[in-house]
Amino acid sequence: MLDHFHVPEEDRVMVMPQDLRRTTKEIFLKMGMPDDDAHLAMDALVVADERGCETHGVSNMLRNYVKMFDEGGINPTPDMKIVREAPATATLDADGAHGLVACPRAMEIAISKAKEFGMGAVTIFNSRHPGMMAYHSMLALEHDMIGYAITGGGAVMVPTHGAVPRVGAVPHSWAVPAKSMPPFVLDISSSAVAANKIQLLRRTGAPVLPGLIADEEGTPIMGEQPVPEATRLLPFGATREMGSHKGYGMAVIGQIFAGILSAGVFGVTNPPGNGTQFVAAYSIDAFADVDSFKQSMDDFLQYLVETPPAPGHDRVFYAGLPEHEEAQKRTVEGIPLHREVVEWFDSCTDELGLERLTR
C-alpha cells in the first residue's frame, strides 16, 4: 500500500499482533460467533494488518462488522449449505455468514475437490463482507495449489463514460506458491483504488490523489484535492485513454463469476449486504511436477527482483513480496494503528466488558 494511505507517524499507536489477535477474537465471540468461526474471522483481519493491507484489517473493518452484528446484518451462527454440486464445483448458500468465515469454508471445499479432480471451484451467495481476498486465495498455498478468489456486489464504481455507479470495486486475488521465494500473491481491485482506502484518507486527513474518483457527474477528478463527502470510484486506468475499460471489464467479469453464476445477484442487492464470492483451487500436481514448478517459480521471481531499477527507485518487487516483508517487520515491531482506532477499541471493549487492547 502506498505510504500516502498509511497512518501518519504522529498518530501511530504500535500494537503487537498477538494482543490484537486476542482482543479481536474476544469481540467476535461477544458477537455470538462460535470459537472456530471467531478465530477464523480474527485471523483473516489481523493477517491483513500484518501484511500492511490496513484497508481490510481491524482498523478499518472491525467497527463496521460490530455494527452489522448489532443490527442483525451478519448471522453469527449460520447453517451454510451446498445447494448445487458437480464433481469439481459447488454453489454455497452462506445463510448470512460473515464473509471472513464463508470464503475459507468454501475454499476448503474447493481444495478438497482439487485434490481429487485437479481443480475445484465454489461460488457463494448470501454471504457478507469477506475482508482481504488475498487471505482466501492464500489458503491454497500450503496444499501446493494455486488459489483464486473474487468478491462481487455493490455499486460504488462508475462504468467507463458512466455518470452513476453501477458496479462494485470487485477485487481479484491470485496466490501462487514458490519453493524458497515468498509466494506470488496478487490482490487487486478492479477500481483505481479500493473503496476502503477512501476511509483511510478521511481518517488521516490526506487528500485524494488524481485519477481515483469521479465527481458527482461522473467526470474523473484528475487533480489532488480534499476527499469529497460523496465518492464515486473510477475503474483502474481512470479514463478511457488510460485504459479504464480494462478495470471496468474486470469488474463485470468478476461480478459474473461472483454473483450471477451463483444467484443472479449484481449491483445493489436487496437486502443490502447480500454478498457474493467465488473461490477456486488448482492443484499444481494435475498440471506439472510440483517440485519443478516451484523451482521454476523461484527462478522466475528471482529474475523479476533482479531487474535493474529505473532512476529514482531502489529495487523491483513482485506482488506479495512487499507484503511478506511487511509481515516479518510488523511481527517484531508491532502493527501501527491510528490513535482514533485505539480509542474505538477502548470504547468497544469497555461496552462489552472486555479487557482493553494492550499497547
N, C-alpha and C positions, 0 to 999 in steps of 0.2 A: 504494500500500500504506500502511496506517495506520502512523503513527510508532511505535505500540506494538510493531510487528513488526520495526522497523529495528534495526541494530546500535547498541548504546549508544555514545555518543561516546567514552567512556573505553576502549572495546575496539576502536575502529576502526583499521585499517591501510589507508591510501589506496594504491591500485594503479592505474596508468594503464591504460586499455583495451587499448592496443597490447601492453603487457607481458603482460597477462592472456591476450590472444589468442595470443601466441607460445607461452607455456608450456602453455596448454590444448591447442593443436593438437599440440604435441610429445608430450604424454601420449597423445592419441588415436592418433598414429602408432605409439607404442610398444605400444599395444594391438593393433596389426596392421591398422588401417584404412588403405585406400588414401588417397593425398593428397587427392583431391577430397572424399571422404567425411569425412575428418578435418577438413578446412577447413569443410565444411558443418555438422558437429556442433559445432565450436568456435564458429562464428558464431551459431548458434541459442542456445547457452548464454550467450555474452557479451552479445548483444543483450538478453537477459532482464535481466542485471545492469545494463546501461546504462540500461534503461528503469525500473529500480527494482523489478523483479519478482524479488527475491532468493530467493524460494521455488523458482524454477526456473532459477536461474543456477548458476555454478560452485560457489559456497559450499555450496549445499545438495545439489547433484546429482552433481557430478563424482566424488566419492569412491564414491558408490553405483554409478556406471557402471563405474569401475575394478574394483570388487569383482565386478560382474556379468561383466565380461570375463574376469577371473581364474577365475571359477567356470564359465565356458562358457555363461553365460546370454545373451550377445549374440554374434551371428555377425559378426565384423569384415569378412568378405568374402562377403556374401550374393549369391545368384543370384535376384533378385526377378523374378517373372513375373506377367503378366496371365493370369488363369485363366478369366475370363469377361468379355465385352465387347459393347457395343452402341455405336451411333454417338456418343452423348453420355455414356456411362457405362463404368465398368470395375471389376473386382474384382482387387485386387493381393495376391498371396501374397508377403509380405516376407522369407520364409526366415530369420526370426530376426534381421533387421536392426535396428540402432538406430533407434528412432522418430524421432530427430533427422535421420536420413537418409531413412527410408521415407516420411515425410509430405511433405517437399519434393519427392521424386521423384514421388509421387502427385499433388501439386499441379501439377507440370509437365504431367502427363498431362491433368489437369482443365482447365488453362489452354489447352492445345493444342486440346482438344475444344470449349471455349467459343469460341475464335477461329473455328471452323468452324460450330458449331451454336448459338451463343449461350449455352449452358450446358454445363458439364462437371462430373461428379461421380465420385469414386473412393472405394470402400470398401476397407479394408485389414485383413488379418488376419495372424497370425504375425509381428507387429511387437513392438517393445519400447517402453519409456517414451519419449514424444515431446517432453518438455520443455514449454515455454510454447506453448500453442496459438495465441496471437496471432502468433507468428513465422510459422506456416504460413499463416494467413489473410492476413497482410500481403503474402505473396509475389504475390498477385493485383493489388495496388495499382498497380504500375508498368505493368501491362497495361491500365489503365483498366477494371478489373474489380472486382467485389465478391467478397471471399473469405470462406469459411466453413469452420470446422474443429472437429471434436469428437474426443475420445478416450473410450473406454468401458472396461469391465472393472473388476475388483476388487470387493471387498465391505468398504468402510470406513465406510459411512453407513447409519444405520438408516432404514427407511421411516417415514413418519408413523404414530405409535402403535406402532411396532415395537420389540422388545427386542433384536434381533440384527441386525447389519449384513447387508444383502442387496444393496446397490448401491454403485457407485463414486461418487467425487466428481463425475465426468463434467463437465468444463468444456466450454463452448461459446464459440467466438470468431468474431466478425464484423469485417471490415475494409472500410471504405468510403472511396474517395478523394474529395478535395475539390480546389479549384483553388489557392487560396493558404493556406487554413487547414490546420493539421495534420489528418491523416485521422482519421475516427471509428473507433476500434478498441475494441471491447467484448470482453473476455475474462473470463468469469465462471464460477465453479464452481457446480454445482447444489447443493452443500453450503453450509452457513452460513460455512464457512471452508475454504480449500484445505488438504488434508492436510499438505502440506509446511510450512505456517505453524506447525503444532504443533511441528515440529522446530526452527524458529527460536526459538520460545518456550523450548524446553528449553535451547537453546544460550545464550540471553541471560539466562535465569532469570526472565523476566517471567511474570506469572500469566495464566491463560486468562481471556478475557472472557466475560460471561454470554451464553448462547444459542448457543454454538458447538458444544458437545459434549454427549453424554449420559453418565449414569453406567452402571454395569455392568448395570443392569436396564432401560436404555433411557429413563430419565426425564431430560428436559432439565435441564442444570445452569444455573440462572438467576442464579447469584451468582459473583462473581470469586473464584478460588481457584488454588492451585498446579496445574500441569499434572499430571494423574494418570498413572500408569505405563501404563495401557491406556486408549485413547481410542476413542470411537465418535462419529463426526461426525453432526451433525444436518443435515437439509435446510435450505436457506436459508429463513428465516421462523421457524425453531426450533420453534415449536409450531403446532398446527392453527389456533388462534385468531389467530395472527400470519401465517398463510399458508404453513406448511411443506409443505402438499400441492402447492404450486406448484414448489418446489425438488425435491421427490420426483418429481413428474411430469416435470420437465426431465431428471432423471437417467434415468428409464425410457425416454423417447423418444430420448435420446442413446444409450443402450445398444442400442436397436433399430436405429438408423442405423449406429452404430459397433460392430458385433459380430454381432448376429443377422442383419442383412442380408447380411453377408459370409460368415460361417462358423457361424452359430448359437451364437456364443460369448457368455456372460454370466457375471456373478459371478466367483468364484474359478476360474480356468482350470486345466486340467491338460495340460501342465505349467504351473506358475505363471509369470507374465510373458508369456503369450501375448497380447500387446496387440492392440487393435483400434482403428482410427481411421476417420474419414470426412472427406473434404475436397471442397469444391465451389468452382467459379468461375462467376460470372455476368457476362457481357460487357454493360457498360452500353450499348454501341452497338446491341445487339439489342433494347433497350427504349426508348432515348431518344437524343437528340443528346448526345454526350459532353461537349462544352464547356458546353452549357446545364445539364446535370445537375450538373457540378462547380461551376458558378457558383451554382446553387441550393443545393448543399451548403454552400458558403461562406456564403451568406446565412442559411441555417438555423442553422449552427454559431455564427455571429456573433450571431444572435438569441438563442441559448441563453446564451452567455457574457455578454451584456449584461443578463441577468436581474438585477434588483436583489437583492442578497444579504439573507438573513434576519439578524436581530440575532445578533451573535456570530460572523459569518462575513464574510470579506473579499471573496470573489468566488464565482462559479458556474463550474464546469468542465463538460466533457463527456468521455465515455470516450475515452481516447487522448491528451487534451491534457496532463494531468499527467505521463504517461509520456514524451511528446515533450519537455516542458520539462526533465524529469529527465535524459534522454539528452543534451541540449545541455549541461547543467551538468556531468554526470559525464565527458563527453568532455574538458572543460577541467580539472576539479578531481580527477578520478580516481574509482574505484569503492571504496566502503568495505567492506572485508572484515573479518570478525571475526578477532581475533588467533589464535584456535584454528584457523580455516580456513587462515591463513598457515602455521601450524605443520604442518598436514596437508600442504600443498603442499611444504614443505621436506622432510618425511619421504618423500613420494611421489617427488619429483624425485631425491632422493639415492638412493633404492632403484632407480630406473630409469636412473640415470647421466645425468641431465639437469641443465642449468644451473638454479639456483634462481630462483624468481619475483622479479623486480625490484620494489622498493618504496622 
